[in-house]
Amino acid sequence: MREEIFSWDNLTPTEQKMLTKTLSNLSNETEAINLFNNMTQATRDSLINIYYLSTSDKVAGNIWQYIKSLRWAGQNQIGVYAENPSEIYSLLLKSKNFTQDDWLTCLIKTCYWSLRQTQVNNQNISDYGMQVYYPKDPKQPELLVIDIDTIVFSSWVSWPKHALDILIPDPKLNNPLRARQALAARGIFPK
């Protein structure tokens, strides 16, 4: 498994091509390189993990193709502008690997919809699943948030652990390389 990705030079040519499009509005590779190299280590690794989750047929297929640009990136979470949020919503549901959050969760998050990955290959997962939600932000109608749930909120039974991880994140669980190990074991992140 690939360890930390320290710089742009550690990326594959395909990763560089796909990230150039997302990190630079003008597909300017120099701009993308500078932005990527100036991210924190955890952010770089998280971005690559989310890229593979967003392109895997084991998750929902290639939703990355609908991402126009990066709004922000952090540890295990990115905000992106997407061409067609409703198309992404449809692809996630069609995959049958995602569960829709209920109205209460959407109310708390102030979002139109929120979907969480709860399966891979018809097998339930309890950790390191992708979540995508569509914030109610009239000033940014194309904004989507994509993150990695370290503890998957698949039912109200799993809520206490999930909520605790949000309130007091466990540094070991939230380490992007630990997420990468889980993704590699599922065949989502290339070895």
GIHU-V445151 format. One line per field, one symbol per residue. psi: psi as a letter, one per 40 degrees, with the letter a starting at -180 (. if undefined). A space follows every 10 residues. Layout:
psi = ???
This chain:
psi = ihaihdidee iidddddddd ddehdefhdd dddddddeii dddddddddd dddeehdece ageddehdih diiaheiihi hidgdddddd dddddeeihh iiddddddef idihhhheih fehiieifih hhigiggdeg eehihhihhd hhgeiededd dddddddghh dddehddddd dddddeedhi .
